[in-house]
Structure formats: structure tokens, C-alpha cells
């Protein structure tokens, strides 16, 4: 069945005659109009091809750009070295950007993405995205505003790299462009990113960010209230507002040029509001007639940006109606021929091929012990951060309270004096913006080490790790990476400082993110060595690392008795990623644990050994990749394993440990003791739901006395 947009364009274009109207102010010249029209035509025919390919069983993606082709004017107003984070309806932008860089074949590239071909040059068949290293288009997937914090970070990084004298992928005067829809503009992520951008300008911090809202008035089936985008963003102090009719190439071109020039010159954020239409529904499976009236759909067809550009060309004498139809059909033939060639292209053929960008390095190497004066966990992290800042000019430490205050627990004390306010700085209280800055810094060649003040607050922004950081190498076949080391103060057992938000043991949201490295140190020497290992993995391999730091152990000094200094150790050394650490060599029981559980398990093991039970304690140290090789070795050494897990019974670390043992066919006895499936209450009530030394000891005795 023919697409109404296709039929309507051909019928109407064939009747076009010059109107005699003068060229609109700011309209591009005739040659430039034809170039932009070519991008618009290509985008339209890619959408039509996507639906044909799906109908033939070859295609897998039909969210199109029809009605949004005015964004070709935005690409035309920018340079190809301006970093771009694009809305999924940015086909014409992508084609126009590619025209500016010789040697590209963007029509074929997009078609390869539609058929999930392994040779597709950015995602390698993993998704259909607009992305390209040579074009400086950073790939995004089905963006619901989640890319706005990253765009904020890229814009901030342009200026910060220049201030620090660091190399950057982007020129000193570059503009970051980020496009999104009107429905996405309502998302809290968008609101937070725009607020952070305006806040930067308010503080006098340069932020060359061009936000482009392509407002087609509807989100899937839900209308956006007429006038809402202008009401919400059109008069916001600190955010320059440029409205335009995105269906009118001349108006869109003029407004985009003004907006891009304003941002480039003033280094302040601007909001380009393009009023568009959405033709052909949300996607190929969308039955638009079920929620829109025939009159509404007909009205959008009359505003078709391709027809408006065709009228502009005819009025300017650059083309006749016959020429327009000829250009349209020639582009159809070009795209159709390419689509036929790629329809049978090989796809990813195995799990290893699909997962190649996510692979952890194989655990290996030996830990190198540190020498020097014994210190606490907090002191070890502080010293290591200072050393890393000295060694790596591109490293930045930032978050809430990390600079002047030196962190809530003093972990970053003195670093701003050591490295300067451009490299150690406080942020606004918004975890999405903190991680967005990290995403921008990392992709711009720097090494960000953001701090999330408490684990509970990470959940406000977890999608910046899950949906943005972890997916970028996956959907770019490793061509784009966003290295970072996220330091997160977490877990429970703080004395005199309780309650849910400052004591949180929910780690499941991190553990199931593919490719994420999760460090969970307990002792000072491990904390230092693991932080250094994460920094190395981020800098040299582009890894996204999360370091869960047990708050209750930051300032611990003793292990068994007051004054024994058993929890102090020298800082420094290295700890290979994915390698555990064993304490003791008992042959009766292996206690597997991590974080606060290590201290409790060592204390419990001492009492068990006094009763004749010979124990060894395995500190996992790494929650991802889980040190399975070390786990199996220590489990087989005793034939009995108790997992002492301070996280929750459901979704906690012990589930993964016991599964690893089962998968390997471990023949011995295994059990676990965990915290309860509860939030952590205030005061002494917390100890009713948290793992305890007594519970570990009791579970160990029960395991060893149970029938095999």
C-alpha cells in the first residue's frame, strides 16, 4: 500500500508553478537550497526503504525522519568538526553532515544499519544509530533525553580542555549540538540537563551547547500541549531562544545560523525550537489513524518540509515542477538500488561477535604490595587520587562537596589545593549532571573521576551508566568510548549516621550492566591498588568503572581489639582486575565475602578457629568481573563454602557467587548468609536486617554440621 506522504508529494509537486514571491530573508542561495534538498530527499527515501525492507523480511528498524527533514538546515549551519548528539529523526542532518566530509556514503551506511548488517560502519549490526567518527556524530540509540547530560559534558569539556592545555577531539571554538523531541523535553533528564547548562552560564562558565528541540507536537500517541515548548523554554533567563518553522527551509536555515553563531561567539547555551510535523507515524508498526483524525494527518501532509523546499526552489527559478519530480524519483532509484544490495548482507553470527565490545580483559597478573606507613582506607584513597592527579594531567575529580570541603568523609581533602580548581571542583546537586559531565569528559579524551556521594543517590542517575556509558562502546563497535572511574560511597554500618539514603546496600542495578567494572575494596592497600587499576583500565582501555567504597571502613583502624591497628595498611601497589584475595589457609571452610563483610568474616573466623574450625576467607574485591577462578580454587580447597553477603538476599552478590559455583559443578557444600530484603532503617533497628558477625558464625556452624 503506497505511503500517503509519498503519493501526496508526487501529486502536489507535479503542479508547482512559480508564485512570483521574493526570496525569504535569510534563505540560502539556489545552489545551497539544492544541496539541502538532496539531503531531505535522501532522508525521506531512507524512511520509505526502511518500510519496504521490513515488509520483505530484511529490515528491523522503521522509526523515521519524515516531517523532520528541516534539520538539514541545522547541519548546514554547523561545521563537521562540531560534535553532534542526534535525535533518532535526524536523517537529513546526518546526510547533510556527510556531504561536508568527502569520501562518505551515508545512504549505504544507514541502510546497512536498517538491515543490522555486521559491516555497518558504526554499530556493526547491533542497532540502527546515527553515528560516525569522521563526521563527529556520537551515536545515540532510542534517546528519551538520556543523551542531554552527555551533551552538557561534551560542551563543558571543550572549554575545560582548552583551559588545561589538553588535546581534544574538538576545536577550541567548537559548538556541541544536541537534538531531541518535544515529548523528550518533558523528561526529568532533559529538565536537569538544561538547568545545569543555564547554571553554568549563570556562574560565568563557558558552555557552547546548542539544544535543538524538534517539536512535531506528539510523543508516539500523546499530544504535546500547543505552545508548551515555547512557554517552558522560550523565556528562561540564561537560555537564548531561537524559534523557527522547521518545515520552512529558509526560516530554519536562518534561525539555525543565528543560533549556532550566537553559541559559537558567546560560549553560552541556546535553544533552537524547530516546529515540525511527523509523517508516516511513529514507526512502521504504528497505526496512526487509531489516535489521530484524518484532518490532523492531512494538515501535516500540507506542511511537508519536502514540498515547502520544492516550492522555494520553483519560486527561485532553480527548478521546475518536472525537475522536482525527477530529483525525487532519481533519489528513490538510488536508495532502492542500494537497499537491494545490502538486503542480504551478513549479520552478526554468534554471541562472541555481538559481545566483542563488552569483553572484560582476562584476569591475570600478580598484585604488587605497597610499602610505607600504614594508613586508613580514606587516607589510602586520598593519597592515590593525589598521585594519579600528579601523574595524569587529563584527570579530573568532581562531585558534590569534593573540593573546598574535601568530601563528606574527608576522602578528597587537599586535592583542590594540589591540582587546582579546574581539575578538582564541586558540582550542583544533580547526579545525572555529574555523570553527564563524566561522559562528556571521557569522550573528549580526559579521565573523569566523579564522586556520587551515597550509593542511594546513584539510583537517581543509574541510566547514565546503563543506557549511556555502557552502551556507547557497544553501539559504536568500540570506536567511541567513555572512560571513567565513578567513586561511590556506599553500604551500611555507619555509627551514629543511619537511615536509608546514607546506608544503602542495593547493588543489583550495577551488577547487571554489561561490561561495567565494579570494584569493592575493603582494606587500605586494596583500595589504593584497585583505584589505580580502575584508572589504568579507564585510561588505556576506555573502561567504565564503578568503585564502591564502604563508608563504615573509611576511618577504621582496628580489626580484633581496640588499638591493634589491624585494619591499617600501606597505600600504593596494584591489584589486577578480577582477582580475589585470600586470608588464611584453613581446610574446613571457605568464607566468601567482600566490603564490610571481610572485617566481620575475619573476626568470626577467629572465633570459629578457637572452636576448632579451620577457615580461610576469600575477599572477592571485584563484583564484576567476578573472580570465578579464584573462587573455585578456594572453594575446592575446603569443599565447604559460606557466602557472607552484606547486600540483600534478593538481587545481592551471593546469588552470583552461588551460581558461579553451580555452573562450574562444584561438588561440595555451599550456603549463604545475607542481609534481609529490607531498606535500612534509622538507629539500632538497622541491626535487625543487616548481616552480622554472629549470623556469619552461626551459619558457618550450621553448614559444617548439616548432612552432606
C-alpha positions in Angstrom: 0.0 0.0 0.0 1.5 3.4 -1.0 2.5 5.7 1.8 0.2 8.8 1.8 3.3 11.1 2.2 4.8 9.6 -1.0 1.7 9.9 -3.0 0.9 13.4 -1.8 4.3 14.8 -2.5 4.3 13.5 -6.1 0.8 14.7 -6.8 1.4 18.2 -5.4 5.0 18.6 -6.7 3.8 18.0 -10.2 1.5 21.0 -10.0 4.0 23.6 -8.7 4.4 26.9 -10.5 6.4 30.0 -9.6 4.4 32.3 -7.3 6.4 35.4 -8.0 7.1 35.9 -4.3 10.6 37.3 -3.4 13.1 35.1 -1.7 12.5 34.9 2.0 15.0 36.8 4.2 18.0 34.6 5.2 17.2 32.0 2.6 20.2 30.1 1.2 21.2 30.6 -2.4 19.8 28.4 -5.1 22.8 26.1 -5.1 22.7 25.7 -1.4 19.0 25.0 -1.4 19.6 22.2 -3.9 22.2 20.7 -1.6 20.0 20.8 1.4 17.0 19.5 -0.7 19.2 16.5 -1.7 19.7 15.6 2.0 16.0 16.0 2.6 15.2 13.7 -0.3 17.7 11.1 0.8 16.2 11.1 4.3 12.7 10.6 3.0 13.6 7.7 0.7 15.6 6.0 3.5 12.3 6.0 5.5 10.4 4.5 2.6 13.1 1.9 2.1 13.0 1.0 5.7 9.4 0.0 5.5 9.9 -1.9 2.3 12.9 -3.8 3.8 10.8 -4.7 6.9 7.9 -5.9 4.7 10.4 -8.1 2.8 11.8 -9.5 6.0 15.2 -7.8 5.6 14.8 -4.7 7.8 14.4 -4.3 11.5 14.0 -0.6 12.2 11.3 1.8 10.9 11.4 4.9 13.2 11.9 7.6 10.5 12.7 11.2 10.0 9.8 12.1 7.7 8.5 15.6 8.6 11.7 16.5 10.4 13.9 17.0 7.2 14.3 20.7 8.2 17.1 19.6 10.4 19.3 19.5 7.3 19.4 23.3 7.8 20.9 22.8 11.3 23.7 20.6 9.9 24.2 23.3 7.3 24.6 26.0 9.9 27.3 24.0 11.8 30.7 22.6 10.9 31.6 19.0 10.5 34.0 19.3 13.5 31.2 20.3 15.8 30.3 17.3 18.0 26.7 16.2 17.4 24.4 14.0 19.6 21.4 13.4 17.5 17.7 12.6 17.9 16.6 9.4 16.1 14.7 11.6 13.5 17.9 13.2 12.3 18.3 11.6 8.9 18.6 14.8 6.9 21.1 16.2 9.4 23.2 13.1 9.1 23.2 13.2 5.3 24.0 16.9 5.1 26.8 16.5 7.6 28.2 13.6 5.5 28.1 15.8 2.4 30.5 18.2 4.1 33.1 15.4 4.5 34.4 13.8 1.3 34.5 10.1 0.8 31.3 9.2 2.8 28.5 7.0 1.6 25.8 7.9 4.2 22.8 6.4 2.3 24.5 3.0 2.3 25.7 3.3 5.9 22.1 4.0 7.1 20.7 1.1 5.0 23.3 -1.2 6.5 22.0 -0.2 9.9 18.4 -0.9 8.9 19.2 -4.5 8.0 21.5 -5.0 11.0 24.5 -5.8 8.8 27.7 -6.7 10.5 29.6 -4.4 8.1 27.6 -1.3 9.1 30.4 1.1 10.0 29.4 2.4 13.4 27.3 -0.1 15.4 28.3 -3.2 13.4 24.8 -4.6 13.2 24.0 -4.1 16.9 21.5 -1.3 16.3 20.5 1.3 13.8 22.0 4.6 15.0 23.2 7.9 13.5 26.9 7.8 14.3 30.3 8.3 12.7 33.8 9.1 13.9 34.8 11.0 10.8 31.6 13.0 11.0 31.9 13.7 14.7 28.4 12.3 15.3 28.4 10.5 18.6 25.9 7.6 18.3 22.7 7.5 20.4 20.0 4.9 20.5 16.4 5.5 21.2 17.0 8.7 23.0 14.4 9.9 25.5 16.5 12.8 26.6 19.1 10.5 28.2 21.8 12.0 25.9 21.4 15.5 27.1 23.6 15.2 30.2 26.4 13.8 28.0 25.9 16.7 25.6 26.3 19.0 28.5 29.5 17.2 29.4 30.9 17.4 25.9 30.2 21.2 25.7 31.8 21.7 29.1 34.8 19.5 28.1 35.6 21.7 25.0 36.3 24.7 27.2 37.9 22.8 30.1 40.4 21.0 27.8 41.4 24.4 26.3 41.8 25.9 29.8 44.0 23.0 30.9 46.0 22.9 27.6 44.9 19.4 26.8 44.5 17.8 23.4 40.8 17.4 22.4 38.9 15.9 19.5 37.0 19.1 19.1 38.4 22.5 18.1 38.6 25.3 20.7 35.7 27.2 19.1 33.5 24.1 18.5 29.8 24.0 19.3 28.1 20.9 20.7 24.7 20.3 19.1 22.1 18.0 20.8 18.7 17.4 19.2 15.6 15.8 20.8 11.8 15.8 20.5 9.1 17.8 22.2 8.0 14.8 24.2 11.5 14.2 25.5 11.8 17.9 26.5 9.4 17.0 29.4 11.6 14.3 30.7 13.3 15.0 34.1 16.7 14.2 32.4 16.1 17.0 29.9 15.0 19.4 32.6 18.1 18.6 34.7 20.5 19.0 31.8 19.0 22.3 30.7 19.1 23.5 34.3 22.7 22.5 34.6 23.6 24.3 31.4 21.9 27.5 32.5 23.6 27.2 35.9 27.0 27.1 34.2 26.2 30.3 32.3 24.9 31.9 35.5 28.3 31.2 37.1 30.2 32.5 34.1 31.4 29.1 33.0 31.6 28.8 29.2 29.2 26.2 27.8 28.9 26.1 24.0 25.8 24.0 23.8 23.1 24.2 21.1 19.9 22.4 22.1 17.6 21.7 19.2 14.1 20.7 20.0 12.3 19.3 17.0 8.7 19.9 18.0 6.2 17.8 16.0 3.5 18.1 18.6 3.2 14.5 19.6 5.0 11.8 21.5 4.0 8.4 20.0 0.3 8.9 20.5 0.2 11.6 23.2 -0.1 15.2 22.0 2.1 17.9 23.4 0.0 20.9 24.6 0.2 23.6 21.9 2.6 26.3 22.8 4.1 24.3 25.7 7.7 24.2 24.5 7.8 27.9 24.0 6.2 28.5 27.3 8.7 26.2 29.1 11.9 27.3 27.3 11.2 30.4 25.4 11.8 33.0 28.2 14.1 31.2 30.5 16.9 33.5 31.8 20.3 32.4 30.7 19.0 30.3 27.7 18.8 32.1 24.4 15.7 31.1 22.5 15.5 30.9 18.6 12.1 29.8 17.2 11.7 28.7 13.6 9.4 26.8 11.3 11.2 23.6 10.8 9.1 22.8 7.7 10.3 26.0 6.0 13.9 25.5 4.9 14.6 29.3 4.6 13.3 30.0 8.1 15.0 27.0 9.6 18.3 27.9 7.9 18.2 31.5 9.1 17.3 30.6 12.7 19.9 27.8 12.8 22.6 30.1 11.5 21.7 32.7 14.1 21.6 30.2 16.9 24.8 28.4 16.0 26.6 31.8 15.6 25.4 33.0 18.9 26.6 29.9 20.7 30.0 29.9 18.9 30.7 33.5 19.7 29.3 33.8 23.2 30.1 30.3 24.5 26.7 30.1 26.2 23.8 27.7 25.7 20.9 28.3 23.3 17.6 26.6 22.5 16.6 26.3 18.8 12.9 25.5 18.6 12.0 23.9 15.3 8.3 23.4 14.7 8.0 20.3 12.6 5.4 17.6 11.7 5.6 13.8 12.0 4.7 12.0 8.8 4.2 8.2 8.4 3.5 7.7 12.1 5.9 7.0 14.9 7.3 3.8 13.3 6.2 1.2 10.8 4.1 -0.7 13.3 2.2 2.4 14.4 -1.4 2.7 13.3 -1.6 6.5 13.4 -5.3 6.5 12.4 -6.2 4.9 15.7 -5.4 8.1 17.6 -5.3 10.9 15.1 -8.1 12.3 12.9 -7.9 12.3 9.1 -7.9 16.2 9.3 -4.9 16.2 11.6 -2.9 13.9 9.3 -4.0 15.8 6.2 -2.9 19.1 7.8 0.6 17.7 8.4 0.9 16.5 4.8 0.3 20.1 3.7 3.2 21.2 5.8 5.6 18.5 4.4 9.0 20.1 4.5 10.0 18.5 1.2 7.1 20.3 -0.5 8.0 23.5 1.1 11.5 23.3 -0.1 10.3 22.3 -3.6 8.1 25.4 -3.7 11.1 27.5 -2.6 13.2 26.1 -5.4 10.5 26.6 -8.0 9.9 30.2 -6.8 13.6 31.0 -7.1 13.8 29.5 -10.6 16.3 26.8 -9.5 14.0 24.0 -10.6 10.7 23.3 -12.4 7.9 21.0 -11.2 9.3 18.4 -13.6 12.8 18.8 -12.2 11.5 18.3 -8.7 9.7 15.1 -9.6 12.8 13.9 -11.4 15.0 14.6 -8.5 12.6 12.8 -6.2 12.4 9.7 -8.4 16.1 9.7 -9.0 16.8 9.6 -5.3 14.2 6.8 -4.9 16.1 4.8 -7.6 19.4 5.4 -5.9 18.2 4.4 -2.5 16.3 1.4 -3.8 19.3 0.1 -5.7 21.5 0.4 -2.5 18.8 -1.3 -0.4 18.6 -4.2 -2.8 22.4 -4.7 -2.5 22.5 -4.6 1.3 19.3 -6.6 2.0 21.2 -9.9 2.2 24.3 -8.5 3.9 25.7 -10.9 6.6 24.7 -10.2 10.2 26.4 -10.9 13.4 26.6 -14.7 13.7 27.5 -15.5 17.3 27.3 -14.3 20.8 31.1 -13.6 20.9 30.7 -11.3 17.8 27.8 -9.5 19.4 29.6 -9.1 22.7 33.0 -8.2 21.4 32.9 -4.6 22.6 31.9 -5.7 26.1 34.5 -8.3 26.8 36.4 -8.0 30.1 40.2 -8.5 29.8 41.1 -11.9 31.1 42.1 -11.7 34.8 45.8 -12.0 35.2 48.9 -10.7 36.7 50.1 -10.5 40.3 49.3 -7.9 42.9 52.2 -5.7 43.9 52.3 -4.9 47.6 52.8 -1.4 48.9 55.4 -0.2 51.3 55.3 2.7 53.6 53.4 3.9 56.6 50.1 2.2 57.4 47.0 4.3 56.7 43.2 4.0 56.7 41.0 3.3 53.7 40.1 7.0 53.4 43.8 8.1 53.6 44.8 5.4 51.0 42.2 6.6 48.5 43.1 10.3 49.1 46.8 9.6 48.6 46.1 7.6 45.4 43.9 10.3 44.0 46.6 12.8 44.6 49.2 10.7 43.0 47.0 10.0 40.0 46.3 13.7 39.6 50.0 14.4 39.6 50.7 11.7 37.0 47.8 12.3 34.6 47.2 15.9 33.5 43.8 14.9 32.0 42.3 13.5 35.1 39.5 15.5 36.9 37.9 14.8 40.2 34.4 16.4 40.8 31.1 15.9 42.5 29.2 17.3 45.4 31.4 18.7 48.3 34.6 17.3 46.9 36.6 20.5 46.5 36.6 23.0 49.4 35.1 20.7 51.9 37.2 17.7 50.8 34.3 15.3 50.8 31.8 14.5 53.4 34.2 11.9 54.9 37.4 13.9 54.0 38.4 11.5 51.2 39.2 14.3 48.8 40.7 16.7 51.3 43.5 18.8 50.0 43.1 17.7 46.3 41.9 21.1 45.1 45.0 22.8 46.5 47.2 20.1 45.0 45.7 20.0 41.5 43.8 23.3 41.1 40.2 24.3 40.8 40.0 23.5 37.1 40.7 19.8 37.9 39.1 19.3 41.3 35.7 21.1 41.6 32.3 21.0 43.1 29.1 20.4 41.0 25.5 21.2 41.5 23.4 18.6 43.4 22.3 16.6 40.4 23.8 13.1 39.9 22.6 13.0 36.3 24.6 16.1 35.5 27.6 14.7 37.4 27.7 11.6 35.4 26.8 13.6 32.2 29.9 15.7 32.8 31.9 12.4 33.2 30.5 11.1 29.9 31.5 14.3 28.1 35.0 14.4 29.6 35.7 10.8 28.8 34.6 11.0 25.2 36.7 14.2 24.9 39.9 12.4 25.8 40.1 13.1 29.6 40.0 10.8 32.6 36.9 11.7 34.8 36.7 10.5 38.3 33.3 11.7 39.6 32.1 11.1 43.1 28.5 10.1 43.9 28.1 11.0 47.5 26.0 8.0 48.5 25.0 4.8 46.8 21.3 5.5 47.2 21.7 8.7 45.1 23.2 6.8 42.2 19.8 5.3 41.5 18.6 8.8 40.6 21.0 8.6 37.7 21.7 5.0 37.0 20.6 5.2 33.4 23.6 7.5 32.7 25.7 4.4 33.4 23.4 1.7 32.0 21.9 3.5 29.0 24.7 5.9 28.0 28.1 4.9 29.4 27.9 1.1 29.0 26.1 1.2 25.6 28.4 3.6 23.8 31.2 1.2 23.0 28.6 -1.5 22.3 26.7 0.7 19.7 29.9 2.1 18.2 31.9 -1.2 18.0 34.4 0.3 20.3 35.0 3.3 18.1 33.7 5.6 20.8 34.5 5.0 24.4 33.7 7.0 27.6 36.4 6.1 30.2 35.6 7.0 33.8 36.0 5.8 37.4 32.9 6.6 39.4 33.6 6.6 43.1 30.5 5.8 45.2 30.4 5.9 49.0 28.1 3.0 49.9 27.0 0.1 52.1 25.8 0.3 55.7 27.1 0.1 59.3 27.9 3.7 59.8 28.0 4.5 63.5 25.6 7.4 64.5 24.7 8.2 61.0 21.9 6.0 59.8 18.8 5.9 57.7 18.2 4.7 54.2 19.8 7.3 52.0 23.1 7.2 53.9 23.2 3.5 54.3 22.3 1.6 51.1 23.2 -2.0 50.1 21.4 -2.2 46.7 24.0 -3.1 44.1 21.8 -5.1 41.7 21.4 -2.0 39.4 25.1 -2.0 38.8 25.8 -5.8 38.7 23.7 -6.4 35.6 25.2 -3.7 33.4 27.3 -5.5 30.7 30.9 -4.5 30.6 30.9 -2.4 33.8 33.9 -3.0 36.1 32.8 -2.9 39.7 35.5 -2.6 42.4 34.5 -3.1 46.1 37.6 -2.8 48.3 37.7 -3.4 52.0 41.3 -2.7 53.1 43.5 0.4 52.6 46.1 -1.4 50.4 43.4 -2.9 48.2 41.5 0.4 48.0 44.6 2.1 46.7 45.6 -0.6 44.3 42.1 -1.1 42.9 41.6 2.6 42.3 44.8 2.6 40.4 43.8 -0.5 38.4 40.5 1.2 37.6 42.2 4.4 36.4 44.5 2.3 34.2 41.6 0.4 32.7 39.7 3.6 32.1 42.6 5.5 30.5 44.1 2.7 28.4 41.0 0.5 27.6 38.2 3.0 27.8 36.5 1.1 30.6 33.6 2.4 32.7 34.5 1.5 36.3 32.4 1.9 39.5 34.3 1.8 42.8 32.0 1.0 45.8 33.7 2.3 48.9 32.5 1.1 52.3 31.8 4.2 54.3 32.0 2.3 57.6 35.5 1.3 56.9 36.8 4.7 55.7 38.4 5.5 59.1 38.6 2.0 60.6 41.9 1.3 62.3 41.5 -1.9 64.3 40.4 -5.4 63.5 40.1 -7.6 66.6 40.7 -5.3 69.6 40.8 -1.6 70.1 44.3 -0.3 69.3 45.5 -3.3 67.4 45.9 -1.4 64.1 44.8 -4.4 62.2 42.9 -2.5 59.6 45.7 -0.2 58.7 48.0 -0.9 55.7 50.3 1.0 53.3 48.8 2.6 50.3 50.1 2.0 46.8 50.7 -1.1 44.9 48.5 -2.6 42.2 45.5 -5.1 42.3 44.7 -6.9 39.0 41.1 -6.5 37.9 39.1 -9.7 38.5 41.5 -11.2 41.2 40.4 -12.0 44.7 42.5 -12.1 47.9 42.7 -14.9 50.4 43.3 -14.7 54.1 44.3 -17.9 55.9 44.8 -21.4 54.7 42.3 -23.4 56.8 41.0 -26.6 55.3 37.5 -26.9 56.8 35.6 -23.8 55.5 35.9 -21.1 52.8 34.1 -17.9 53.7 33.5 -15.8 50.6 32.8 -12.1 51.2 33.6 -8.5 50.3 33.5 -4.9 51.7 32.3 -4.7 55.3 31.8 -8.5 55.2 35.5 -9.0 55.1 36.1 -7.4 58.5 33.1 -9.3 60.0 34.2 -12.6 58.5 37.8 -12.3 59.7 36.5 -11.6 63.2 34.0 -14.5 63.0 36.7 -16.8 61.6 39.0 -16.1 64.6 36.2 -17.3 66.9 35.4 -20.3 64.8 39.1 -21.3 64.8 39.1 -21.0 68.5 36.4 -23.7 68.4 38.4 -26.0 66.1 37.0 -24.9 62.7 39.9 -24.0 60.4 38.8 -21.3 58.0 40.1 -19.3 55.0 38.4 -16.1 54.0 38.2 -15.0 50.3 37.7 -11.3 49.7 36.2 -11.1 46.2 37.3 -7.5 45.8 35.7 -7.3 42.3 32.0 -7.7 41.9 32.4 -7.5 38.1 34.1 -9.3 36.6 33.6 -11.8 39.4 36.9 -13.6 40.3 35.5 -17.0 39.4 38.9 -18.7 39.0 40.0 -17.7 42.5 36.6 -18.5 43.9 36.7 -22.1 42.5 40.2 -22.7 43.7 39.5 -21.7 47.3 36.1 -23.5 47.3 37.7 -26.7 46.2 40.4 -26.4 48.8 37.9 -26.9 51.6 34.8 -28.4 49.9 32.6 -26.1 52.0 31.7 -22.5 51.1 29.7 -19.9 53.1 29.0 -16.7 51.3 28.8 -13.8 53.8 26.9 -11.1 51.8 26.0 -7.8 53.3 23.7 -7.0 50.4 20.2 -8.1 50.1 19.1 -11.8 49.8 17.3 -10.9 46.6 19.4 -9.4 43.9 22.5 -9.5 46.1 26.1 -10.6 45.3 25.6 -14.0 46.8 23.3 -15.0 44.0 26.1 -14.6 41.5 28.6 -16.4 43.7 26.5 -19.5 44.2 25.5 -19.5 40.6 29.2 -19.5 39.6 29.8 -22.4 41.9 26.8 -24.3 40.4 27.8 -23.6 36.8 31.3 -25.0 37.5 29.8 -28.1 39.0 31.2 -27.5 42.5 30.6 -30.8 44.4 30.9 -29.5 47.9 28.5 -27.9 50.4 27.5 -24.3 49.9 25.3 -21.8 51.7 24.9 -18.1 52.2 24.1 -15.7 54.9 22.9 -12.2 53.8 21.2 -9.0 54.9 17.4 -9.0 54.7 15.3 -7.8 51.8 14.7 -4.5 53.5 15.6 -0.9 53.3 17.9 0.1 56.1 16.1 1.9 59.0 17.5 4.5 61.4 19.4 3.7 64.5 19.8 0.3 66.2 16.8 -1.1 64.2 19.3 -1.4 61.3 21.0 -4.3 63.0 17.8 -6.4 62.8 18.1 -6.5 59.0 21.8 -6.4 58.3 24.4 -9.2 58.2 26.2 -9.6 61.5 29.3 -11.4 62.8 27.1 -13.6 64.9 25.0 -14.6 61.9 28.1 -15.5 59.9 29.4 -17.6 62.8 26.1 -19.4 63.3 25.7 -20.0 59.5 29.2 -21.5 59.4 28.5 -23.9 62.2 25.1 -24.9 60.6 26.7 -25.6 57.3 29.5 -27.7 58.7 27.1 -29.8 60.8 24.5 -30.3 58.2 24.2 -33.6 56.3 26.0 -33.8 53.0 
